[in-house]
Amino acid sequence: MRYPASKLSQDDVIDIRIRAASGEKFEAIASSYSITRCTISRIATGKAWKLTEGPRTKRTAVIQSLV
């Protein structure tokens, strides 16, 4: 499923979730897709793209930036 106005495909979202779950910084992921760190956080935690598979993380951008 692709959301009509999205810059991302389902494969992109799965890749984002895998990268976030592996500990990659949200800023680095965001820059590779030209989207915001907030969007990466929402995708990684499952608040956005809820119907798409892939690992979810409980980490937030705030906690991650402190690491």
Secondary structure, DSSP 8 states (H G I E B T S, - for coil): ---TT-S--HHHHHHHHHHHHTT--HHHHHHHHT--HHHHHHHHHTSSSTTS-S------HHHHHH-
